[in-house]
């Protein structure tokens, strides 16, 4: 009786909705973030760079990958236990969708990483740093080519991956999926640490260095997703109950693709965040000013952001470098994260463009 109850419960289990929900949410966020990236460039009248353009095919790959994951739920039985699937055609469709998902996954991971590396080349002028970035670009592209090639020809003939009609043979799938992600995670870690070292040479306050380091380290969320995805292949045999375990694997694949793409766009969105904060500050100032007119209580009632000397300062449009020079909205000037190379001082340090504020 207990075995029969467990069997019936397993027969009706379907976690496919979890995968569909994550795919839809991540796709929507990715579209919004990439669109905001170009809007931010238009807002500050900045030149569209290679790192911007590459975000478009990266978005297409990300959304395509997520659409494939939704399709494998609809037609490939993902979310259900394989023992409850009686139609062999469903498993064939599962294998075909998985095959294409693996190919798209690599592209969806590599393109945002290239966007990040191109962004590094755009803002850091140090020859040694740029050489490190170029070497990392070669490493990332080489990994992508190797994994794509291995994925395409993992079975001989190729159709044996889903048809299973002898004669045919495949590589060790478990070993391949366990270790193929390791170089990807390694390149992620190097990519995250590269700019942090340079940030601490910039002539800004400790608080600003921490903020900039945190901004660049946001890409670490994608690395965490990649590590969790890889760990699934060590903790469970993904091919014992493939349609059921695929839910976890594909959810973390979707999160990895989306988080890397969002991390690639975040630094370029800072001018947009700044504009929004200025609007909110102005509205708060007007509201606070109206209350002060109605209930004046002397000089002590002035807001805490009053400048020294008794004059209330307002944020200036544009940014100031450490040397005190103010720059307007020219190409790359005035970026919270400057999109032009960072100038080097005679002492060897970097000068970062920071907002001019009144303290």
N, C-alpha and C positions, 0 to 999 in steps of 0.2 A: 504493500500500500504506500509506504514512504517513497519507494523508488518510483512508483507511478506518479505520485504527486510532484516529485522533483522533476520528472520527465515533462510533465504538463507545464510546470512553471518555466522550464527551459525552452519549451516549444513556443511559448508566448512572449518570451523576453525579446526585446528589440530596442537597442540603444542607438539606432541610427539617427534618431532625432537630435541627439547630442552633437553628433558630427555636423549635421545640417545647420544647426544653430550657430556653432562656432564658425563654420565656413561663411555664413551670411554676415555675421557681425564683423569678422576680420576683413572681409571683402569691402564692406561699407566703410569701415574706418580707413582702410588703405586708399580707397578712392577719394575720400574727404581730405586726407593728409596730402596726397600728391597734388590734388587740385589746389589746396591751400599753398603749397610750395610755389606754384606758378603765380598764384595771386599775390603772394608776398613779394616775388620778384617784380611783378608789375607795379605793386604799391611803392616800392623804393626805386623803380625805374632802373633796375640792375640788368646787366647783360645776362642772357640765359647761357649757362656754361654746359660743358659736356656732362658734368655730374647731374645737371637738371634734366637734360634730354634722356639720359639713360634710365631715369626713373619711370619714363613712360613704358618702355618694353618690360621693365621690372614689374610695373603694376599689371600689365597685361598677363605676364607669366603668373603672378600671384593670384589674380582672379581666375585665370584658366585652371590653375592647380586646384583652387577651391571648388570650381565648378565640376571638375573631374571627381573630386571627393563626394560631392552631392550626387553625381550620377551613379557612383559605385554603390551608394545606399539604395537608390531607386531601382537599379537593375541588377546589381551584383550581390545582393543579400547581406551587405555589411551592416552589422548591428545585431544579427541573429547568429545563433550557434550553427556551425556547419552541419551538425547532425540533424538539424530540423529542415534542411534544404533538400528537397527530393528531386528537383529539376536540375539535371546536370548542365543544362544550358546557362543557368544562373551562375554556376561556378566558373564556366568559361568566360562569361562577361566580367565576373570579378577579376579574373586573371588578366584579361585585356585592359581593364581600367587601371589595375595596379601597375601594369607594364608602362602605360602612358603616364601615370602619375609619377613614377620614378624619374622618367625623362624630364617632365616639366618641373619637378621638384628641384632638380639640380640647377636649372636655369633660373628659377624663382629665388634661389638662395644666392647664386653668384652675382647676378646683375645688381641687386642692392649693395652688395659688398664692394663691387667695382665703383658704384656711385659714391660710397663713403671714401674710398681710396682716391678717387678723382677730386673729391672735395678737399682732402688733405693736400694734394698737389696744388690746389687753388689758393690755399691760405698760408701754407708753410713754405718759405723760400729756401730754407737750409739745404745745400747740395747733398749732405750726408743723409738728411731725413728723406729727401726726395728719392735718393738711391734705394733706401730701405723700402719705400712705398712701391717703387717700380719692381723690386725683387718680390715683394708680396703679391703684386698684381700677377706676375708670372706664375707664382706658386698657386694662386687661386684658380687661374685659368687652366693650368696644367692639371690640377685636381679635378676640375669640372670635366675636362676632356677625357681623363682616365675613367672617371665614374660613368660618364655617358657611354663611352665605348664598352665598358664592362657590362653595363645595363642592357645595351642593345644586343650584345652577343653572349649573354649569360647562358643561353641555351642554344644547342645545335641540333636541328635547325631552329631558327628564331621562333617559329610557330609552336615549337614543343613546349614553350613556356605556358601556353594556355590549352593547346590541343591534346597534349599527352598521348600522341599516337606514335608508337615505336616504329623505327628505331630513333633514338634521340637521347641526349644527355644534357645536364646542366651543371653549373659550378656549385660549390657548396654555398647555398643561400644563407644559411645561418651565419657562417663566418663572414660572408660578404657584407651583410647588413650590420653585423656587429662592428666591423672595423672600418668600413668605408667612411663613417662620419668622423673618425678620429682626426684625420688631417684637417677637416673642415673646422672642428672645434679648436684645434691648434692655431690655425690662421685667424680665427675669431679673437683669440686671446692676444695674439701679437698685434692685431689691428686695433684692439681696444687700448693696449698699453702704449703704443707708439706716440699718440698725441699727448697723453698725460705727462710724459717725460718733458715734452716741449712746453706744455702749459706752465709748468713750474719754473720756467726760465723767463716767463713774461713778467714785465714790470707792472704788476697790479697787486691789490691787497690779497691777503690770505683768503678772505671770504670769497673774493672773485675767482681765485684759483680753484677753490673747492667747487664753486658753482660750474665753472668751465669743465673741470675734470668730471663732475657728475654728468654733464651734458654729453660728453664723449663716451662715458661709460654706460650710457643708456642702452647702447647696442649689446651690452652684456645680457640683457633679457633674452635676446635671440639665442645667445650661446647657452644659456640655461635650458631653454626649450630643446635645443639640439642635444644637449647632454641627457636630458630626461628621455628623449626619443631613443637615443642610442641604448640607454640602460634597459629599456623594455626588451630588447633582443637578448640581453644577458639574463634578465629575470624570468623570462617566459619564452617558450618555443612558439614563435609567431605562426608556425605552419602546422601546428597540431589542431588548432581551432581558428583558422585564418580569418574567416569572416567576422568573428567575434572580437579577436585581438586587434584587428585592423582599425577599430574605432579609436583606441588609445593611440596607436601609431600615427594615424592620419590627423588626429586632433593636434598632437604635438608638432607634426609637420606643418600644419596650417599656421599654428602659433609662431613657429620659427620663421616662416616666410613673411608673415605679416609684421612681426616685431622688428626684423632686420630692415624691412622697407620703411617702417615708421621711424626707426632710429636714423636711417639715412637722410630723412627729410627734416628731422627736428631742428638741427642747427640753422637751417635756412628759414625756419618759421619764426625765429626770434624777432625780426622786425615786425611781423604781424602781431605777435604777442605784445610787443612794446606799444604798437598803435592802439590795441584794445585797452591796455592798461592806462594809456594817456586819456582815452575817452572816458573810461570809468572814473579816473581821478578827477577829470574836469566836472563830471556830473556830481561827484561827491562834494567837490569844492563849491559848486553852485548851491547845492542843497545845504551844506554847512553854512555858507554865507547868508542864506535866507534866514536860517535859524538865529544867527548872530545878530542880524538886523532887528529881529523881533525881540530877542532877549540879550541885549548887550550887557556885558559884565566886566568891562575894563580890558586892559591890555593882556591880562592873563588868559582871556578867553580865546585868544588867537590859536589856531591849530598848531600842533607840535612841529609841523614842517615849516614854521616861520623861519626865514633866514636871519642870520646875525645882522644886527643893525636895524631891526624892526621892519624890514621890507619883506613881504611875502613873495617868494620867488615862484616862478612857473617853469615847468620843464621846457627846455629849448628843443627845437626840432633839429635833430642832427646829433653827432657824437663828437666827443673830444678825445684826443689821444693823450698819452701820458705827458707829452711835452707841453700840454696846455693849448695846443692849436685846435681850433674848432673846424669841423668839416661838415659840409652840407650833404645833400643826397646826390652825389655823383655816382659813377659806376663803382659799386662796392663800398663807397664811403658811407658811413652811417649805419653799417650793419652791426647788430649786437654781436654777431660773429662775422667779422669782416670777410667779404668774399673776394678780396684782393690779397696778394701776398702780404704777410706781416713784415714791416720794416725791421731791420736789425740795427741796434744801436752800436756805437763804436765799442762798447764793452762786451758785445756779443749777445746781449739779451734781446728779447722780442718786445715790441710795443703793441699792445692790444687795443683796438678801438673800443672804448667803453662809453656808456651814456653819460652825458653831462648832467649832473644832478646837483641840487642845492642841499647841503647838509648843515 
